[in-house]
Amino acid sequence: MPPRHSELAGEPSIPEMLADPIVQAVMARDGVTQREVEGLINTARRKFARMRIEPRQTDCPVSAATAVAE
C-alpha cells in the first residue's frame, strides 16, 4: 500500500488520527465520541479565526521608531 500524503508530510491528518485504533480505544474509555472531538476542533478553529490579527498596513502614518519613542 503506498504511503498517504500525510505520512509523507510527517503528520497524520485529524481524520487519520481519529481512525487510529489506540485513539479510538482512549476515546471509548473516556466516553468521548468522534463527533464530539470533531465539534471541539471546529469550535477551536472558529475561535482562532476570530482572534487572528489583521496584517499591518504598509501606509501606517506612525513609524516603528515613533511608536517606540511614545
N, C-alpha and C positions, 0 to 999 in steps of 0.2 A: 504494500500500500504506500503510495507516495506521500511525503510529508505535507501537512496542511500549511497554508500561508503563515498562520500564527506560529507554528513550530519553527518555521524558517526565520521569523522575526524575533524569536526568543521568548515570547509571552503568549499564553493561551488567551483566546477571546473569552468574554464573560460567558457566552453560551457553552463554550468548551469546558470552562471551569465548573459551571453548574451541572454539567453532564458527567463530571468525574465521579466514579463510584465512592471514593472516600468523602468528597464534599457532600454527596447525597446522603451518605451514612451519618455524617455530622449534623446535617440539616434535619434528618429524621429524628435523631437523638434529641435535638434541641426543639423539635416541634415546629420547624420553620419550613414553609413551602417555597418552591422555586418562584412562584408568582409573588410572594411577599418580598423575596430578595430582589427580584426584578423591579418591583414597585419602589423599594427603597433606593435602588440605584437610579431610577428615573427621577425620583424626587430630588436626590442629591444633584443630579445633572442640571435640573431646572434651577435649583438654588444657586449653584456655581455660575450658571449662565447669567443670572440676575446680578450677581456680585462682580462680574467681570468689569474691569475698569476700561473705559474708553481710551484709545490711544491719544497721546498728546497731539495738539495741533502744532504744525510747524510754524505758523504765523502768530504764535503767542506773543502778546505785547511785553511780557515780563521775561527777561533773560534769566538763565540759571544763576548767573553771578548776582543779579539784582535780587533774586529771590533769597539767596543765601545771606546777603547783606541785611535784609529786612528782618 
